[in-house]
Amino acid sequence: MCLATGVDVDDVDPTDGYDISRRAYESSRRSWVDSMRSSGLSYFYVRPHLEKAVASWTRRRPHFIEGDDWAAAGASAHLDYWQERGGRCRSDDCLIHDAGRLRFEAGYTSGDGAGERVAAWTVGEAHATLTGPHGREADSVAIPAGADECTALSTIMDRWGEDLTRWDRIPQEPEHQPAADEAPQAATGDTPPAPSDTADRLF
């Protein structure tokens, strides 16, 4: 099919027949950046597939992707897009806007019916903790350095089982709501991070 559409034989991967030409690379990159432009980079959906695409091109055409950070390009496009529309996207799990500012909680029902146990981890913390219905820490487990939500969830399930009743993302620092008589302050909560700072935290 590649040959029939004019792809040079040297640009056809002999193992699976995929088009690995420069044109195909640019098209793939452009589609990912365009996708991140409006939707951002989610933990469970966009990020894992983006990593696979980047890994595939790194394996097939390393000289194409060397020094070309798709995530950084997508983050820059995303921040520009939402700055024009008020400053922040509305995705609950956008890594670009919320990287490093979330707390994740997994709920478990207690076997004795006494209430819910909660396994909690905040992005960047070295340990996840399990709290019993009484509110006291019952156990903890080490979380690998640089772990994301998927890694933390896997570690938590390995330690405390897979019978979760919920898995929630909670903003680490809720927005301050000023009192009626409080002097207005300069708004900072919706100021997006610089693309270069954000890109370092995406993978």
C-alpha positions in Angstrom: 0.0 0.0 0.0 2.9 2.4 0.8 4.5 1.7 -2.5 1.2 2.2 -4.3 0.8 5.6 -2.8 4.3 6.7 -3.8 6.3 6.1 -0.6 9.9 5.4 -1.4 10.9 1.8 -0.7 13.6 3.0 1.7 10.9 4.7 3.8 8.8 1.5 4.3 9.6 -0.3 7.5 10.5 -3.9 6.4 9.1 -5.4 9.6 5.6 -4.2 9.4 5.2 -2.2 6.2 4.5 1.2 7.9 5.4 4.5 6.2 8.3 5.9 8.1 9.1 8.8 5.8 9.8 12.3 7.0 6.4 13.3 5.7 4.7 10.6 7.8 6.7 11.7 10.8 5.7 15.3 10.4 2.0 14.3 9.9 2.0 12.1 13.1 3.7 14.9 15.1 1.3 17.5 13.9 -1.7 15.4 14.8 -0.5 14.9 18.3 0.3 18.5 18.9 -3.1 19.5 17.4 -4.8 17.0 19.8 -3.0 18.4 22.9 -3.6 22.0 21.8 -7.3 21.8 22.9 -7.5 18.7 25.1 -4.3 18.8 27.0 -2.4 15.8 28.3 -4.4 13.4 30.5 -2.9 10.8 32.7 -4.9 7.8 31.5 -5.7 8.6 27.9 -3.5 11.0 25.9 -0.1 10.5 27.7 0.3 6.7 27.4 -0.5 6.7 23.7 1.7 9.7 23.1 4.6 7.9 24.8 4.0 4.9 22.6 4.0 7.1 19.4 7.2 8.8 20.5 8.9 5.5 21.4 7.9 4.0 18.0 9.5 6.9 16.1 12.5 6.9 18.3 13.0 3.2 17.5 12.3 3.6 13.7 13.8 7.0 12.9 15.9 8.3 15.9 17.4 11.1 13.8 14.0 12.5 13.1 13.0 12.8 16.8 16.3 13.7 18.4 15.9 17.0 20.1 12.2 17.2 19.0 10.0 17.2 22.2 6.4 16.5 21.1 5.2 16.9 24.7 6.8 20.4 25.0 5.3 21.4 21.6 1.9 20.2 22.7 2.2 21.9 26.0 3.1 25.2 24.4 0.2 25.0 21.9 -2.2 24.0 24.8 -1.1 27.0 26.9 -1.4 29.4 24.0 -4.8 28.0 23.1 -6.2 28.4 26.6 -4.6 31.7 27.3 -6.7 33.1 24.5 -9.8 31.6 26.2 -9.3 32.6 29.8 -6.1 31.0 31.0 -7.1 27.4 32.1 -8.5 24.3 30.4 -11.4 22.5 32.0 -9.9 19.0 32.1 -9.8 17.5 35.6 -6.7 15.4 34.8 -4.7 17.7 32.6 -1.0 17.3 33.3 -0.1 20.5 31.6 -2.2 22.7 34.0 -2.2 20.5 37.1 1.1 18.7 37.1 2.4 18.5 40.7 -0.7 20.0 42.3 -2.9 17.0 42.8 -3.7 14.5 45.5 -5.0 11.1 44.6 -7.2 9.1 46.9 -8.3 5.5 46.6 -11.2 4.4 48.8 -11.7 0.9 50.2 -14.6 -0.4 52.4 -13.5 -1.9 55.7 -14.2 -5.6 56.0 -15.9 -5.1 59.4 -18.3 -2.4 58.0 -16.8 0.3 60.2 -16.4 2.7 57.4 -14.0 3.5 54.6 -10.2 3.2 54.5 -8.4 5.7 52.3 -5.1 5.2 50.5 -3.8 8.7 49.6 -0.8 10.0 47.6 0.2 13.5 46.6 2.2 14.1 43.5 5.9 14.1 44.4 5.5 12.4 47.8 7.7 9.4 48.6 5.0 7.4 50.2 1.3 6.6 49.9 -0.6 6.2 53.2 -3.5 4.1 54.2 -5.8 5.7 56.7 -8.5 3.7 58.6 -12.0 4.8 59.3 -10.8 6.2 62.6 -8.6 8.7 60.7 -5.3 7.4 61.9 -2.6 6.1 59.6 -2.7 2.3 59.4 0.0 1.6 56.8 2.2 3.1 54.2 4.0 2.1 51.0 6.9 3.7 49.1 6.1 5.3 45.8 8.9 5.3 43.1 10.5 8.7 42.5 8.9 10.6 39.6 5.8 8.3 39.7 2.6 9.5 38.0 -1.0 8.5 38.7 -0.8 5.2 36.9 2.4 4.1 38.8 1.0 5.2 42.1 -2.3 3.4 41.5 -0.5 0.2 40.6 1.6 0.4 43.7 -1.4 1.1 45.9 -3.3 -1.9 44.4 -0.3 -4.2 44.8 -0.1 -3.2 48.5 -3.7 -3.0 49.5 -5.7 -4.9 46.9 -7.7 -4.1 43.8 -11.1 -3.8 45.4 -11.2 0.0 45.2 -14.5 1.7 45.6 -13.3 5.0 44.1 -10.2 6.8 42.8 -10.4 10.5 43.0 -8.2 13.5 42.0 -8.3 16.3 44.5 -6.6 19.7 44.0 -3.8 20.1 46.5 -4.5 23.7 47.1 -8.1 24.7 46.6 -8.6 28.2 45.2 -9.0 30.9 47.9 -12.5 32.3 48.2 -12.2 35.9 49.5 -14.6 37.1 52.1 -17.1 39.8 51.2 -15.1 42.5 53.1 -11.7 41.3 51.9 -9.6 43.5 49.7 -9.3 42.1 46.2 -5.9 40.5 45.3 -4.2 40.0 41.9 -5.5 36.8 40.4 -2.8 34.1 40.3 -4.7 30.8 40.3 -5.4 30.8 36.6 -1.9 31.9 35.4 -0.5 29.0 33.4 3.0 27.8 33.9 5.7 28.5 31.3 5.9 25.9 28.7 9.5 25.0 29.5 8.7 24.4 33.1 5.7 22.4 32.3 7.4 20.2 29.7 9.9 18.9 32.3 7.1 17.4 34.3 5.1 15.7 31.5 7.0 12.4 31.4 
